[in-house]
Amino acid sequence: NFLYGSLILYGSVLNSLKNLALKVLKKLPPRNRDEIKKNSISAKEFAKHVELENKYYNDIDPNFSSQVFIRDDISGLITSKGNLLIGKDTRIPISRVQALLQHEIGTHVLTYHNGKSQPFRQLYCGLAGYDELQEGLAVLSEYFVDGMSSHRLRILAARVMAGHYLLDGASFIDTYRKLNRDFGF
């Protein structure tokens, strides 16, 4: 069902996008796992950065309210109803802190807050095409704060290839193996 929901939302992978993703994956080397662990901060440390970012926006607009929660029932980062949820075991590379703040808070949380402030309340939960637009803006905001590292580009390219493989009939395991063997994930 996830595959078909994604097809409805995003459509299929265009050949031009697949070819670009392949070029990125072939040109940029994989990152070393030890390097990631060594140069990263904990969920708790990242939450402090989020609180400072939230305070910045609250100083601009006292109606802005967003909280950060560290949870053990999720992995990574997710926004929900204008709040940021961080998986308790999440590690954030120091080089990605500003990019993730702008992705999650500067795009997703602010869009929710702005939409909720409008008379047409539908804007805070999203209209047709909302997800693609939100993710596009969020990745663009990463770029604007110089957060488009080679590792991030590889992840985005790998997502394109994963979509391509799944649409081509590969199983989840086959897709994982291809990303692992062919591209070092």
N, C-alpha and C positions, 0 to 999 in steps of 0.2 A: 504493500500500500504506500510505503514511503516513496518508492520509485515513481509510482504513478502520480502521487501528489506533487512531487518535484517536477515531473514533466508538465503538469498543468500550470504550475507556478513559473517555471523557468524555461520550459521548452527543451528541445534536444541540444546537444553540443554541436555547434557549427564547425565545419572542417577548418576554417581559418583560425578559430579559437583553439581547437585541438592542436593544430600545427604550431601555433605560438606557444602553447603550453609545453609541447615537446622540446622546442628550442630552449625555453627557459630551463627545463629540467636537465637537458644535456649540457648546457653551458655553465650553470651554477652548481658548485659542488655541495654535497650534503654537509650538514653541520655535525660536529662531534658531540655526543651526549654528555660527556664529562664537562665540556666547555659550557653547555647549557646549565648544568647543575651548579657549576662554580660561579657563574656570573648572573645569578638570579636571586629574587627575593621571595619570601613566603607570602601566603595568602593574607596573613595578618599584617605584614609590612605593606603590601599593596593596598589593603583596606585603608591604611592611614593616608596614602596618596589620594584615594578616592574621596575620603572625608574632606581633605583640603580642597579638592576640585569642587565638591558639592558646596562647601562654604563660599568659595569664590562666586558661584552662581547665585547662592542665597543672598550674598551681599549686594548683588546687582538687582535681584528680584526677591524680596522677602517672602513671596508666595511660592518660590521654588522649594520643593521638599523632596529629597531623595535620601534613601538610606542604603547602607551597604551591609550585607549579611554574609557571614562565612558559614557554609552549610556542608554537611557530610553526605547529602543525598544528590549532589551534582558533581560534575567534573568541569574544570575550566571556568569560564565566565558566561553569565547570561543576565539579560535585563528582564525584569518582570514588573509591570505596573509602575514604571518609573524608578525602580530600585535595582541595584546591582547585586547579584548573588555570585559568590565566589566559592568554588569547591575548596574544602579545607586542605587538600593535598596539592593544590595548584601552586606551581612555581612560575614566576614571571621573570623572563630575562630582563635585566636592568635596562638594556637597550630598547626594550619594547614598552616600558612603563608609560611614557608620554603618548605613544601611538595608541595604546589600549585605552588610556583615559579619554582620548579624543574619539576613539571608535565607540566606546560604550557610553560614556557620560556626555561628551560633546556632540554626539549624534543621536544615539537611541534614547537616552534619558531626556535630553533637551527637546527632542521631537515630541516625546510623550507629554512633557510639561507644557510646551507651547501649544500642542493640540488640545490639551485639557483646559487651557486658558481661553480658547476660542469659543464663541457662541455656538458654532456648529460642532458639537461634541464628538462627532464621528471621527474628527481628525486625530484624536489621541489614540484610537485603536486601529486606524489604518483603513485605507480605501484599496481598491483593486490596484495591483502593482506595487503595493506598499513594501513588501519584503525585498524585492529587487532594488527598489529605489533606496531603501534604508541601508542595505548592505553596500550598494554602490557609493553612497555618500559617506558611509563609515570608512570604507577602504580609501576613498579620496581624502578623508580627513587624516588618515594615517600618513598618506603621502605628503600632505601639507606640513606635517610636523617632522618630516624626514624619517618616518618610521617604516619605510618600505625597504626593509633589509633583504638581502638575497635569500635568507631563510624564509621570510614571509612570502616572497615571490614564488619560491618553490612550493610552499604549502598551497597557495592559490592555484598554481599550475597543476599540482597533484589532485586537487579537488576536481578540476576540469577533466583530467585523465580518468579519475575514478568514475565520474559520471559517464564518460564515454564508454569505459569498459562495461559498466553495469547495463547501459542501454544496448550494448553489443551482445548482451546475454551472459556475461561473466557472473559468477557467484561472488558473494562478499569475500570469501576466502581466496578465490582466484584473483580478485581485484587487489586484495591486501598483498598477496604474493608478488604480483606484477609490480606494484609500487615499491615493495621491499627489494626485490631482485634487480629490477631494471633501473630504479632511481635512488636506491639507498635509504628508503624510509623504513 
